[in-house]
Amino acid sequence: MKPQSRHSDDPAARFEERKRWLAAWVGLLAILFLVPTLLIAWEQRASRIFEARAWEATLDPTTPDPGMAPAEDVPTDRARLVSIGFYLETMEDVSLHDSEWKGVLDVWCRWKDDPDAAGGADFDPFDHLIAVNGTITDRKLLREIHDGGEHFILQRLSLTYTRVFRIVNFPLDRHLLLASFENSAHPRQDLLFVPDQEASAVSARVAMTGYRILRSHAVETPHSYQTSRGIPGAAPGQRDTWSQPRFAIVIDRNGWGLMLKMFQALLVSVAVALLACFIKPIHVDPRFGLGVGALFASVANSYLVGTYVPEGSEFSLADAINLLGIGTILISLTQSTISLWIYESLGNQRLSRRFDWVSFWTILTAFLAALLLCLAGAVSR
């Protein structure tokens, strides 16, 4: 009979070996959770920073819109000045999936007679007024005042705008909605809109499902097209500049309600998968059945979350949380497999129980820490 080694007979040596083995397992779990989580949290924070800078550029008349070429500088000293203001009456819909938003906006214009300016004596700024990246689906004249050489017109416009929403921080997302206009008949050197910032506002009755309005701002910015658009007499490379008044509305999610509704099933699935650590690994059906059932539930939750956002290549916070949950359940199944091997192949029931106990608290702590890191990156300012 072959004698056993001293290492296998020494309780202290066996204890130290188990400690090193369990420490290596805990370290592996920490790496598996920590590395991708830090990358996701960094991406979430970077998205917030990029978002803030992009909004500042969009609302700064002296800065071109992100990704756009600077507008051509044209003289406006002889342009007709028209004061324009906005009042958001209702917000009918904000659809991330359809990449559009709809609203009803009261728009008013004030101007003075200037027979020598563009449009002549019969000038009306609402003639040829278009919605940039949108459509005016209906318009109603609410009020019209002509007092000597001063004029005022108030119209109610029903609008539909196309908007490519960034979904990196969804469902803790914020968005900048722009109601932009141009007068297609008069370039900026002939017609300059001056935003009425004091009177422009948002109605207290405006309400949107899942969103709240943080602030609003009226601004005018120059806009140059990258083509002459075939206008007779214009050079092919000519870039005309137009006065573009904008009413900017910042919205964000109203609380954490959508987050909890979207991921309550996922959190329960992760909890169910981790409960398998308290079942003996030789009881294969319940031990692995819990994890497999939880895995199917988490995948179904992932498909459900995907219906909220448009198809695209952006990886959202919701996708990251779903992936975190699926990965955690997969790790729990792997842990059950290793525990079964220890229990049966090595015949070490005590080590198997110890391994289950350490794995449960390590996986649970790592999952919660990873979830909090992702959320912290998404809500950072």
C-alpha positions as CSV (number, residue, x, y, z in Angstrom):
1,M,0.0,0.0,0.0
2,K,1.4,3.3,-1.1
3,P,1.8,5.7,1.9
4,Q,0.1,9.1,1.7
5,S,2.2,12.2,1.5
6,R,2.8,14.3,4.6
7,H,1.0,17.2,2.9
8,S,-2.3,15.3,2.7
9,D,-2.0,14.2,6.4
10,D,-1.1,17.6,7.8
11,P,-4.4,19.4,8.8
12,A,-2.6,22.8,8.9
13,A,-1.2,22.3,5.4
14,R,-4.6,21.2,4.1
15,F,-6.2,24.3,5.7
16,E,-3.7,26.6,4.2
17,E,-4.2,25.0,0.8
18,R,-8.0,25.5,1.0
19,K,-7.5,29.1,2.0
20,R,-5.3,29.8,-1.0
21,W,-7.7,28.0,-3.3
22,L,-10.7,29.9,-2.0
23,A,-8.8,33.2,-2.1
24,A,-7.9,32.5,-5.7
25,W,-11.6,31.9,-6.5
26,V,-12.6,35.1,-4.8
27,G,-9.9,37.0,-6.7
28,L,-11.1,35.5,-10.0
29,L,-14.7,36.6,-9.2
30,A,-13.5,40.1,-8.3
31,I,-11.7,40.4,-11.6
32,L,-14.7,39.0,-13.6
33,F,-17.0,41.6,-12.0
34,L,-14.7,44.6,-11.5
35,V,-13.0,44.9,-14.9
36,P,-16.1,45.1,-17.2
37,T,-18.0,47.1,-14.6
38,L,-15.3,49.8,-14.4
39,L,-15.4,50.0,-18.2
40,I,-19.1,50.4,-18.3
41,A,-19.1,53.0,-15.5
42,W,-16.4,55.0,-17.3
43,E,-18.5,54.8,-20.5
44,Q,-21.6,56.0,-18.7
45,R,-19.7,59.0,-17.1
46,A,-18.0,59.8,-20.4
47,S,-21.4,59.9,-22.1
48,R,-22.7,62.4,-19.5
49,I,-19.7,64.6,-20.0
50,F,-20.0,64.5,-23.8
51,E,-23.7,65.2,-23.5
52,A,-23.2,68.3,-21.4
53,R,-20.6,69.6,-23.8
54,A,-22.7,68.9,-26.9
55,W,-25.6,70.8,-25.3
56,E,-23.5,73.8,-24.5
57,A,-22.3,73.9,-28.1
58,T,-25.8,73.5,-29.4
59,L,-27.1,76.4,-27.4
60,D,-24.1,78.7,-28.1
61,P,-24.6,80.8,-31.2
62,T,-20.8,81.3,-31.6
63,T,-20.1,77.5,-31.6
64,P,-21.0,75.1,-34.4
65,D,-23.3,72.2,-33.6
66,P,-21.4,69.0,-32.6
67,G,-20.2,67.3,-35.8
68,M,-21.2,70.2,-38.0
69,A,-19.1,72.7,-40.0
70,P,-19.1,76.3,-38.8
71,A,-21.7,78.6,-40.4
72,E,-20.6,81.1,-42.9
73,D,-20.2,84.6,-41.4
74,V,-22.6,87.1,-43.1
75,P,-23.2,90.8,-42.2
76,T,-26.6,91.4,-40.5
77,D,-26.4,95.2,-40.0
78,R,-29.0,95.7,-42.8
79,A,-31.2,92.7,-41.8
80,R,-34.8,93.0,-40.8
81,L,-35.0,92.3,-37.0
82,V,-37.9,90.1,-35.9
83,S,-38.4,89.2,-32.2
84,I,-39.6,85.6,-31.8
85,G,-40.8,83.8,-28.7
86,F,-42.1,80.4,-27.7
87,Y,-44.5,78.9,-25.3
88,L,-44.8,75.1,-25.0
89,E,-48.4,74.4,-24.6
90,T,-48.4,70.5,-24.6
91,M,-45.9,67.7,-25.2
92,E,-47.8,65.0,-26.9
93,D,-45.2,62.3,-27.2
94,V,-41.5,61.5,-26.8
95,S,-40.7,58.2,-28.5
96,L,-37.1,56.9,-28.2
97,H,-38.1,53.8,-30.2
98,D,-39.5,55.9,-33.1
99,S,-36.8,58.6,-32.9
100,E,-39.3,61.5,-32.7
101,W,-41.2,63.8,-30.4
102,K,-44.4,65.8,-30.8
103,G,-45.7,68.9,-29.2
104,V,-47.8,72.0,-29.5
105,L,-46.0,75.3,-29.5
106,D,-47.3,78.9,-29.4
107,V,-45.0,81.0,-31.5
108,W,-45.2,84.8,-31.7
109,C,-43.3,87.4,-33.8
110,R,-42.9,91.2,-33.4
111,W,-41.5,93.5,-36.0
112,K,-41.6,97.0,-37.3
113,D,-42.3,98.3,-40.8
114,D,-39.3,98.6,-43.0
115,P,-40.3,99.0,-46.7
116,D,-36.6,98.7,-47.8
117,A,-36.0,95.5,-45.9
118,A,-36.6,91.9,-47.2
119,G,-40.3,91.2,-47.9
120,G,-41.3,94.8,-48.3
121,A,-44.4,96.3,-46.7
122,D,-46.3,93.0,-46.9
123,F,-43.7,91.1,-44.9
124,D,-45.0,88.2,-42.7
125,P,-42.4,86.1,-40.9
126,F,-44.7,83.1,-40.7
127,D,-44.8,83.0,-44.5
128,H,-42.3,80.3,-45.6
129,L,-41.6,79.4,-41.9
130,I,-40.4,75.8,-41.7
131,A,-39.6,73.4,-38.9
132,V,-35.9,72.2,-39.2
133,N,-35.7,68.4,-38.9
134,G,-39.5,68.4,-38.4
135,T,-42.9,69.1,-39.8
136,I,-45.6,71.6,-39.0
137,T,-48.7,69.4,-39.0
138,D,-51.2,72.1,-38.1
139,R,-51.2,75.8,-37.5
140,K,-53.9,78.2,-36.0
141,L,-53.8,82.0,-35.9
142,L,-54.5,82.9,-32.3
143,R,-54.0,86.7,-32.4
144,E,-52.9,89.4,-34.9
145,I,-52.2,93.0,-34.0
146,H,-51.2,95.8,-36.4
147,D,-50.7,99.1,-34.7
148,G,-49.3,101.7,-37.1
149,G,-45.8,100.5,-38.0
150,E,-45.7,97.8,-35.4
151,H,-46.9,94.2,-35.9
152,F,-47.6,91.2,-33.8
153,I,-48.7,87.7,-34.8
154,L,-49.3,84.7,-32.5
155,Q,-49.8,81.2,-34.0
156,R,-50.2,77.8,-32.4
157,L,-48.2,75.2,-34.2
158,S,-48.5,71.4,-34.0
159,L,-45.1,69.9,-34.6
160,T,-43.4,66.6,-35.2
161,Y,-39.7,66.5,-34.9
162,T,-37.2,63.8,-35.8
163,R,-34.6,63.3,-33.1
164,V,-31.9,60.6,-32.9
165,F,-31.9,60.0,-29.1
166,R,-28.7,58.9,-27.3
167,I,-29.5,55.8,-25.3
168,V,-26.2,55.2,-23.5
169,N,-27.7,56.2,-20.2
170,F,-31.2,54.7,-20.7
171,P,-33.3,54.3,-18.5
172,L,-31.6,57.1,-16.6
173,D,-31.4,59.2,-19.7
174,R,-31.7,63.0,-20.3
175,H,-32.4,64.6,-23.6
176,L,-32.3,68.0,-25.3
177,L,-35.3,68.6,-27.5
178,L,-34.9,71.4,-30.1
179,A,-37.8,73.1,-31.8
180,S,-35.9,74.8,-34.6
181,F,-37.3,77.1,-37.3
182,E,-36.1,78.9,-40.4
183,N,-37.7,81.2,-42.9
184,S,-36.8,79.6,-46.2
185,A,-37.4,82.8,-48.2
186,H,-34.9,85.1,-46.5
187,P,-31.3,84.4,-45.6
188,R,-29.7,85.7,-42.4
189,Q,-28.3,88.9,-44.0
190,D,-31.9,89.8,-44.9
191,L,-33.8,88.5,-41.9
192,L,-32.4,88.1,-38.3
193,F,-34.6,86.5,-35.6
194,V,-34.1,87.8,-32.1
195,P,-35.2,85.4,-29.4
196,D,-37.7,86.7,-26.8
197,Q,-36.0,85.0,-23.8
198,E,-38.0,86.8,-21.1
199,A,-41.4,85.7,-22.3
200,S,-40.5,82.3,-23.7
201,A,-41.6,79.6,-21.3
202,V,-43.2,76.1,-20.7
203,S,-46.7,75.7,-19.5
204,A,-47.2,74.2,-16.1
205,R,-49.7,71.8,-17.6
206,V,-47.1,70.1,-19.8
207,A,-46.7,66.5,-18.7
208,M,-44.9,63.5,-20.3
209,T,-45.1,59.9,-19.3
210,G,-41.8,59.0,-17.6
211,Y,-40.2,62.4,-18.1
212,R,-40.1,65.8,-16.5
213,I,-38.9,69.2,-17.9
214,L,-35.8,70.6,-16.2
215,R,-35.4,73.9,-18.1
216,S,-36.0,75.7,-21.3
217,H,-34.1,78.3,-23.3
218,A,-34.7,80.4,-26.5
219,V,-31.7,81.0,-28.7
220,E,-30.9,82.1,-32.3
221,T,-28.0,80.5,-34.1
222,P,-26.7,80.8,-37.7
223,H,-27.1,77.8,-40.0
224,S,-25.3,77.2,-43.3
225,Y,-26.2,74.5,-45.7
226,Q,-23.4,72.6,-47.4
227,T,-24.8,73.1,-50.9
228,S,-26.4,75.8,-53.0
229,R,-29.4,73.5,-53.4
230,G,-29.4,74.3,-57.1
231,I,-30.8,77.9,-56.6
232,P,-30.6,79.7,-60.0
233,G,-27.6,82.0,-60.2
234,A,-25.9,80.5,-57.2
235,A,-22.4,79.0,-57.5
236,P,-22.3,75.2,-56.8
237,G,-20.2,75.7,-53.7
238,Q,-22.1,78.6,-52.4
239,R,-23.2,78.3,-48.7
240,D,-26.1,80.5,-47.8
241,T,-26.6,81.2,-44.1
242,W,-30.0,81.3,-42.4
243,S,-31.2,82.7,-39.1
244,Q,-32.4,79.7,-37.0
245,P,-34.4,80.4,-33.9
246,R,-34.5,77.5,-31.4
247,F,-36.5,76.7,-28.4
248,A,-34.5,74.2,-26.4
249,I,-36.2,71.9,-23.8
250,V,-34.2,69.7,-21.4
251,I,-36.0,66.6,-20.1
252,D,-34.9,63.7,-17.9
253,R,-36.5,60.6,-16.3
254,N,-38.9,61.3,-13.5
255,G,-37.5,59.2,-10.7
256,W,-36.4,55.5,-10.7
257,G,-39.8,54.0,-11.4
258,L,-39.0,52.7,-14.9
259,M,-35.7,51.3,-13.7
260,L,-37.4,49.3,-11.0
261,K,-40.1,48.0,-13.3
262,M,-37.7,47.0,-16.0
263,F,-35.3,45.1,-13.7
264,Q,-37.4,43.7,-10.9
265,A,-37.6,40.3,-12.8
266,L,-33.9,40.3,-13.4
267,L,-33.1,41.0,-9.7
268,V,-35.4,38.2,-8.6
269,S,-33.7,35.9,-11.2
270,V,-30.3,36.6,-9.8
271,A,-31.5,36.1,-6.2
272,V,-33.1,32.7,-7.2
273,A,-29.9,31.6,-8.9
274,L,-27.8,32.4,-5.8
275,L,-30.2,30.4,-3.6
276,A,-28.8,27.3,-5.2
277,C,-25.7,27.7,-3.0
278,F,-27.8,26.5,0.0
279,I,-28.7,23.2,-1.8
280,K,-26.4,20.2,-1.6
281,P,-24.7,19.9,-5.0
282,I,-25.6,16.2,-5.3
283,H,-29.3,17.3,-5.5
284,V,-28.7,18.1,-9.1
285,D,-32.3,18.9,-10.2
286,P,-33.0,21.7,-7.8
287,R,-29.4,22.9,-7.7
288,F,-29.0,23.4,-11.4
289,G,-32.7,23.9,-12.1
290,L,-32.9,27.1,-10.2
291,G,-30.0,28.6,-12.3
292,V,-31.3,27.4,-15.6
293,G,-34.8,28.8,-14.9
294,A,-33.2,32.1,-13.7
295,L,-31.1,32.3,-16.9
296,F,-34.2,31.9,-19.2
297,A,-36.0,34.6,-17.2
298,S,-33.1,37.0,-17.5
299,V,-32.9,36.5,-21.3
300,A,-36.6,37.1,-21.6
301,N,-36.2,40.3,-19.6
302,S,-33.4,41.4,-22.0
303,Y,-35.8,41.0,-24.9
304,L,-38.4,43.0,-23.1
305,V,-36.0,45.9,-22.4
306,G,-35.0,45.9,-26.0
307,T,-38.5,47.0,-27.1
308,Y,-38.1,50.4,-25.3
309,V,-35.2,51.6,-27.5
310,P,-34.4,51.8,-31.2
311,E,-32.2,49.2,-32.8
312,G,-28.6,50.5,-33.0
313,S,-25.0,49.8,-32.1
314,E,-25.0,51.9,-28.8
315,F,-24.7,49.8,-25.6
316,S,-27.1,51.3,-23.1
317,L,-27.1,51.1,-19.3
318,A,-30.1,48.8,-19.6
319,D,-28.1,46.4,-21.8
320,A,-25.2,46.6,-19.3
321,I,-27.5,45.7,-16.3
322,N,-29.0,42.8,-18.3
323,L,-25.6,41.5,-19.2
324,L,-24.5,41.8,-15.6
325,G,-27.5,39.8,-14.5
326,I,-27.0,37.1,-17.1
327,G,-23.3,36.9,-16.4
328,T,-24.0,36.5,-12.6
329,I,-26.4,33.7,-13.2
330,L,-23.8,32.0,-15.5
331,I,-21.2,32.3,-12.8
332,S,-23.6,30.8,-10.3
333,L,-24.1,27.7,-12.6
334,T,-20.3,27.4,-12.9
335,Q,-19.9,27.6,-9.2
336,S,-22.5,24.8,-8.8
337,T,-20.6,22.6,-11.2
338,I,-17.3,23.1,-9.3
339,S,-19.0,22.5,-6.0
340,L,-20.5,19.2,-7.3
341,W,-17.0,18.1,-8.5
342,I,-15.6,18.9,-5.0
343,Y,-18.4,17.0,-3.3
344,E,-18.3,13.8,-5.5
345,S,-14.9,13.6,-7.2
346,L,-12.8,14.8,-4.3
347,G,-15.3,13.5,-1.7
348,N,-14.8,16.6,0.4
349,Q,-18.2,17.6,1.7
350,R,-16.9,20.2,4.2
351,L,-14.9,22.0,1.5
352,S,-17.9,22.0,-0.8
353,R,-20.1,23.6,1.9
354,R,-17.4,26.1,2.6
355,F,-17.0,26.9,-1.1
356,D,-20.8,27.4,-1.4
357,W,-20.9,29.8,1.5
358,V,-17.9,31.9,0.3
359,S,-19.2,31.9,-3.3
360,F,-22.7,33.1,-2.2
361,W,-21.5,36.2,-0.3
362,T,-18.7,37.0,-2.8
363,I,-21.0,36.8,-5.9
364,L,-23.8,38.7,-4.1
365,T,-21.5,41.5,-2.9
366,A,-19.8,41.7,-6.3
367,F,-23.1,41.9,-8.1
368,L,-24.5,44.7,-5.9
369,A,-21.2,46.6,-6.1
370,A,-21.1,46.3,-9.9
371,L,-24.7,47.5,-10.1
372,L,-24.1,50.5,-7.9
373,L,-20.9,51.4,-9.9
374,C,-22.9,51.3,-13.2
375,L,-25.7,53.5,-11.7
376,A,-23.2,55.9,-10.2
377,G,-21.6,56.4,-13.6
378,A,-25.0,57.0,-15.2
379,V,-26.1,59.7,-12.8
380,S,-22.8,61.5,-12.5
381,R,-22.9,65.2,-13.4
